[in-house]
């Protein structure tokens, strides 16, 4: 189970709790490297979170939306690889300070994943989610990308 802060893969389980009603196993862990604590949820179906859209509307979090988004953006990956990416994002979401998460934050998490995987998919996704409407903005996006990925 990867640490959401430093990506180290070993952690101690401090506390474990089974939540029968939603079939999620909750574990409190401590990273062996950075010592930060985080919570993991094993077997994550549709996790109980709310997404706050740009227009202020609140809707239920749906894993399918991320699945579709990754399917479109990185069709080169296997289904399992995509599922792992989503699991990592969901773990961050579950460790978010509130159960209501701005959609923009989720988009940024997706972009962070894409950035390392596939630059073209990253740029394509970013143009949609960052409201890039002009060639100048588009150019800036690519320049920023190149700056941070040398
Ligand atoms: Zn860590």
py3Dmol code that shows the C-alpha trace and the ligand (Angstrom):
import py3Dmol

protein = """\
ATOM      1  CA  UNK A   1       0.000   0.000   0.000  1.00  0.00           C
ATOM      2  CA  UNK A   2       1.654   3.176  -1.177  1.00  0.00           C
ATOM      3  CA  UNK A   3       2.105   6.190   1.078  1.00  0.00           C
ATOM      4  CA  UNK A   4       0.122   9.129  -0.375  1.00  0.00           C
ATOM      5  CA  UNK A   5       2.817  11.556   0.772  1.00  0.00           C
ATOM      6  CA  UNK A   6       6.106  10.024  -0.289  1.00  0.00           C
ATOM      7  CA  UNK A   7       5.019   6.968  -2.333  1.00  0.00           C
ATOM      8  CA  UNK A   8       6.958   4.591  -0.127  1.00  0.00           C
ATOM      9  CA  UNK A   9       5.349   1.160  -0.221  1.00  0.00           C
ATOM     10  CA  UNK A  10       5.857  -0.098   3.312  1.00  0.00           C
ATOM     11  CA  UNK A  11       3.778   0.918   6.267  1.00  0.00           C
ATOM     12  CA  UNK A  12       2.737  -0.257   9.697  1.00  0.00           C
ATOM     13  CA  UNK A  13      -0.904  -0.936  10.413  1.00  0.00           C
ATOM     14  CA  UNK A  14      -1.836   0.959  13.551  1.00  0.00           C
ATOM     15  CA  UNK A  15      -5.484   0.118  13.664  1.00  0.00           C
ATOM     16  CA  UNK A  16      -7.874  -1.906  11.580  1.00  0.00           C
ATOM     17  CA  UNK A  17     -11.610  -1.784  11.350  1.00  0.00           C
ATOM     18  CA  UNK A  18     -14.051  -3.681   9.219  1.00  0.00           C
ATOM     19  CA  UNK A  19     -17.045  -1.760   8.094  1.00  0.00           C
ATOM     20  CA  UNK A  20     -19.505  -4.491   7.146  1.00  0.00           C
ATOM     21  CA  UNK A  21     -22.197  -2.214   5.873  1.00  0.00           C
ATOM     22  CA  UNK A  22     -20.214  -0.785   2.983  1.00  0.00           C
ATOM     23  CA  UNK A  23     -17.716  -3.621   2.550  1.00  0.00           C
ATOM     24  CA  UNK A  24     -14.720  -1.443   3.143  1.00  0.00           C
ATOM     25  CA  UNK A  25     -11.812  -2.399   5.282  1.00  0.00           C
ATOM     26  CA  UNK A  26     -10.371   0.663   6.926  1.00  0.00           C
ATOM     27  CA  UNK A  27      -6.782   0.673   8.131  1.00  0.00           C
ATOM     28  CA  UNK A  28      -4.863   3.382   9.847  1.00  0.00           C
ATOM     29  CA  UNK A  29      -1.247   3.190   8.721  1.00  0.00           C
ATOM     30  CA  UNK A  30       2.044   4.855   9.373  1.00  0.00           C
ATOM     31  CA  UNK A  31       4.574   5.165   6.581  1.00  0.00           C
ATOM     32  CA  UNK A  32       7.894   3.560   7.469  1.00  0.00           C
ATOM     33  CA  UNK A  33       9.806   6.208   5.567  1.00  0.00           C
ATOM     34  CA  UNK A  34       8.238   9.612   6.233  1.00  0.00           C
ATOM     35  CA  UNK A  35       6.307   8.537   9.369  1.00  0.00           C
ATOM     36  CA  UNK A  36       3.166  10.313   8.246  1.00  0.00           C
ATOM     37  CA  UNK A  37      -0.119   8.659   9.019  1.00  0.00           C
ATOM     38  CA  UNK A  38      -2.802   7.886   6.516  1.00  0.00           C
ATOM     39  CA  UNK A  39      -5.888   5.777   6.156  1.00  0.00           C
ATOM     40  CA  UNK A  40      -6.313   3.067   3.592  1.00  0.00           C
ATOM     41  CA  UNK A  41      -9.554   1.571   2.458  1.00  0.00           C
ATOM     42  CA  UNK A  42      -9.386  -1.823   0.915  1.00  0.00           C
ATOM     43  CA  UNK A  43     -11.980  -2.988  -1.530  1.00  0.00           C
ATOM     44  CA  UNK A  44     -13.236   0.378  -2.565  1.00  0.00           C
ATOM     45  CA  UNK A  45     -16.503   0.194  -4.421  1.00  0.00           C
ATOM     46  CA  UNK A  46     -18.121   3.522  -4.837  1.00  0.00           C
ATOM     47  CA  UNK A  47     -16.618   5.425  -1.961  1.00  0.00           C
ATOM     48  CA  UNK A  48     -18.807   7.782  -0.044  1.00  0.00           C
ATOM     49  CA  UNK A  49     -17.638  11.193  -1.118  1.00  0.00           C
ATOM     50  CA  UNK A  50     -19.136  14.287  -2.648  1.00  0.00           C
ATOM     51  CA  UNK A  51     -17.752  16.230  -5.545  1.00  0.00           C
ATOM     52  CA  UNK A  52     -18.243  19.982  -5.690  1.00  0.00           C
ATOM     53  CA  UNK A  53     -18.508  21.077  -9.295  1.00  0.00           C
ATOM     54  CA  UNK A  54     -17.258  24.352 -10.682  1.00  0.00           C
ATOM     55  CA  UNK A  55     -20.771  25.811 -10.624  1.00  0.00           C
ATOM     56  CA  UNK A  56     -21.118  24.907  -6.936  1.00  0.00           C
ATOM     57  CA  UNK A  57     -23.353  21.898  -7.482  1.00  0.00           C
ATOM     58  CA  UNK A  58     -22.596  18.929  -5.283  1.00  0.00           C
ATOM     59  CA  UNK A  59     -22.890  15.390  -6.558  1.00  0.00           C
ATOM     60  CA  UNK A  60     -21.944  11.888  -5.432  1.00  0.00           C
ATOM     61  CA  UNK A  61     -18.494  10.709  -6.289  1.00  0.00           C
ATOM     62  CA  UNK A  62     -18.557   8.040  -8.991  1.00  0.00           C
ATOM     63  CA  UNK A  63     -15.579   5.866  -9.772  1.00  0.00           C
ATOM     64  CA  UNK A  64     -16.964   5.231 -13.263  1.00  0.00           C
ATOM     65  CA  UNK A  65     -16.276   8.828 -14.167  1.00  0.00           C
ATOM     66  CA  UNK A  66     -12.578   8.426 -13.487  1.00  0.00           C
ATOM     67  CA  UNK A  67     -12.622   5.092 -15.291  1.00  0.00           C
ATOM     68  CA  UNK A  68     -14.075   6.706 -18.383  1.00  0.00           C
ATOM     69  CA  UNK A  69     -11.682   9.589 -18.141  1.00  0.00           C
ATOM     70  CA  UNK A  70      -8.625   7.324 -17.950  1.00  0.00           C
ATOM     71  CA  UNK A  71     -10.008   5.091 -20.671  1.00  0.00           C
ATOM     72  CA  UNK A  72     -10.125   8.040 -22.995  1.00  0.00           C
ATOM     73  CA  UNK A  73      -6.861   9.591 -21.925  1.00  0.00           C
ATOM     74  CA  UNK A  74      -4.684   6.485 -21.641  1.00  0.00           C
ATOM     75  CA  UNK A  75      -6.173   3.728 -23.695  1.00  0.00           C
ATOM     76  CA  UNK A  76      -2.675   2.311 -24.067  1.00  0.00           C
ATOM     77  CA  UNK A  77      -2.667   1.110 -20.483  1.00  0.00           C
ATOM     78  CA  UNK A  78      -4.220  -2.157 -19.396  1.00  0.00           C
ATOM     79  CA  UNK A  79      -7.411  -2.100 -17.411  1.00  0.00           C
ATOM     80  CA  UNK A  80      -5.489  -3.173 -14.335  1.00  0.00           C
ATOM     81  CA  UNK A  81      -2.951  -0.373 -14.688  1.00  0.00           C
ATOM     82  CA  UNK A  82      -5.771   2.134 -14.991  1.00  0.00           C
ATOM     83  CA  UNK A  83      -7.512   0.640 -11.955  1.00  0.00           C
ATOM     84  CA  UNK A  84      -4.312   1.065  -9.948  1.00  0.00           C
ATOM     85  CA  UNK A  85      -4.110   4.733 -10.889  1.00  0.00           C
ATOM     86  CA  UNK A  86      -7.682   5.253  -9.802  1.00  0.00           C
ATOM     87  CA  UNK A  87      -7.067   3.388  -6.541  1.00  0.00           C
ATOM     88  CA  UNK A  88      -4.185   5.741  -5.814  1.00  0.00           C
ATOM     89  CA  UNK A  89      -6.346   8.773  -6.530  1.00  0.00           C
ATOM     90  CA  UNK A  90      -9.177   7.402  -4.399  1.00  0.00           C
ATOM     91  CA  UNK A  91      -6.795   6.897  -1.535  1.00  0.00           C
ATOM     92  CA  UNK A  92      -5.837  10.559  -1.716  1.00  0.00           C
ATOM     93  CA  UNK A  93      -9.505  11.530  -1.896  1.00  0.00           C
ATOM     94  CA  UNK A  94     -10.288   9.469   1.179  1.00  0.00           C
ATOM     95  CA  UNK A  95      -7.495  11.217   3.037  1.00  0.00           C
ATOM     96  CA  UNK A  96      -8.830  14.618   1.985  1.00  0.00           C
ATOM     97  CA  UNK A  97      -9.660  16.919   4.896  1.00  0.00           C
ATOM     98  CA  UNK A  98     -13.336  16.965   4.024  1.00  0.00           C
ATOM     99  CA  UNK A  99     -15.809  14.580   2.364  1.00  0.00           C
ATOM    100  CA  UNK A 100     -16.616  17.279  -0.150  1.00  0.00           C
ATOM    101  CA  UNK A 101     -13.904  17.609  -2.746  1.00  0.00           C
ATOM    102  CA  UNK A 102     -13.750  20.263  -5.446  1.00  0.00           C
ATOM    103  CA  UNK A 103     -13.823  18.674  -8.908  1.00  0.00           C
ATOM    104  CA  UNK A 104     -10.816  20.778  -9.813  1.00  0.00           C
ATOM    105  CA  UNK A 105      -8.718  19.029  -7.153  1.00  0.00           C
ATOM    106  CA  UNK A 106      -9.650  15.667  -8.610  1.00  0.00           C
ATOM    107  CA  UNK A 107      -8.740  16.906 -12.074  1.00  0.00           C
ATOM    108  CA  UNK A 108      -5.347  18.021 -10.755  1.00  0.00           C
ATOM    109  CA  UNK A 109      -4.768  14.557  -9.282  1.00  0.00           C
ATOM    110  CA  UNK A 110      -5.613  12.987 -12.628  1.00  0.00           C
ATOM    111  CA  UNK A 111      -3.259  15.387 -14.383  1.00  0.00           C
ATOM    112  CA  UNK A 112      -0.466  14.550 -12.004  1.00  0.00           C
ATOM    113  CA  UNK A 113      -0.847  10.891 -12.958  1.00  0.00           C
ATOM    114  CA  UNK A 114      -1.013  11.607 -16.670  1.00  0.00           C
ATOM    115  CA  UNK A 115       1.970  13.902 -16.550  1.00  0.00           C
ATOM    116  CA  UNK A 116       4.340  11.024 -15.878  1.00  0.00           C
ATOM    117  CA  UNK A 117       2.602   8.567 -18.130  1.00  0.00           C
ATOM    118  CA  UNK A 118       1.748  10.236 -21.345  1.00  0.00           C
ATOM    119  CA  UNK A 119       2.516  13.889 -22.131  1.00  0.00           C
ATOM    120  CA  UNK A 120       0.033  14.057 -24.978  1.00  0.00           C
ATOM    121  CA  UNK A 121      -2.788  12.688 -22.844  1.00  0.00           C
ATOM    122  CA  UNK A 122      -1.771  15.141 -20.143  1.00  0.00           C
ATOM    123  CA  UNK A 123      -1.971  18.143 -22.451  1.00  0.00           C
ATOM    124  CA  UNK A 124      -5.267  16.951 -23.922  1.00  0.00           C
ATOM    125  CA  UNK A 125      -6.797  16.517 -20.496  1.00  0.00           C
ATOM    126  CA  UNK A 126      -5.389  19.790 -19.219  1.00  0.00           C
ATOM    127  CA  UNK A 127      -6.864  21.822 -22.083  1.00  0.00           C
ATOM    128  CA  UNK A 128     -10.331  20.604 -21.104  1.00  0.00           C
ATOM    129  CA  UNK A 129     -10.039  20.923 -17.330  1.00  0.00           C
ATOM    130  CA  UNK A 130      -8.084  24.129 -17.120  1.00  0.00           C
ATOM    131  CA  UNK A 131     -10.373  25.936 -19.561  1.00  0.00           C
ATOM    132  CA  UNK A 132      -7.760  26.584 -22.173  1.00  0.00           C
ATOM    133  CA  UNK A 133      -9.531  28.658 -24.798  1.00  0.00           C
ATOM    134  CA  UNK A 134      -6.790  30.364 -26.728  1.00  0.00           C
ATOM    135  CA  UNK A 135      -3.620  29.441 -28.561  1.00  0.00           C
ATOM    136  CA  UNK A 136      -1.651  31.553 -26.080  1.00  0.00           C
ATOM    137  CA  UNK A 137      -3.006  29.581 -23.131  1.00  0.00           C
ATOM    138  CA  UNK A 138      -2.307  26.376 -24.979  1.00  0.00           C
ATOM    139  CA  UNK A 139       1.238  27.445 -25.677  1.00  0.00           C
ATOM    140  CA  UNK A 140       1.713  28.418 -22.055  1.00  0.00           C
ATOM    141  CA  UNK A 141       0.486  25.000 -20.961  1.00  0.00           C
ATOM    142  CA  UNK A 142       3.065  23.281 -23.131  1.00  0.00           C
ATOM    143  CA  UNK A 143       5.853  25.607 -22.022  1.00  0.00           C
ATOM    144  CA  UNK A 144       4.956  24.964 -18.372  1.00  0.00           C
ATOM    145  CA  UNK A 145       4.918  21.274 -19.026  1.00  0.00           C
ATOM    146  CA  UNK A 146       8.347  21.365 -20.632  1.00  0.00           C
ATOM    147  CA  UNK A 147       9.726  23.457 -17.789  1.00  0.00           C
ATOM    148  CA  UNK A 148       8.592  21.019 -15.130  1.00  0.00           C
ATOM    149  CA  UNK A 149       9.566  17.884 -17.044  1.00  0.00           C
ATOM    150  CA  UNK A 150      13.157  18.299 -17.999  1.00  0.00           C
TER     151      UNK A 150
END
"""
ligand_1 = """\
1
ZN
Zn 5.603 8.228 3.383
"""
view = py3Dmol.view(width=600, height=400)
view.addModel(protein, "pdb")
view.setStyle({"model": 0}, {"cartoon": {"style": "trace"}})
view.addModel(ligand_1, "xyz")
view.setStyle({"model": 1}, {"stick": {}})
view.zoomTo()
view.show()
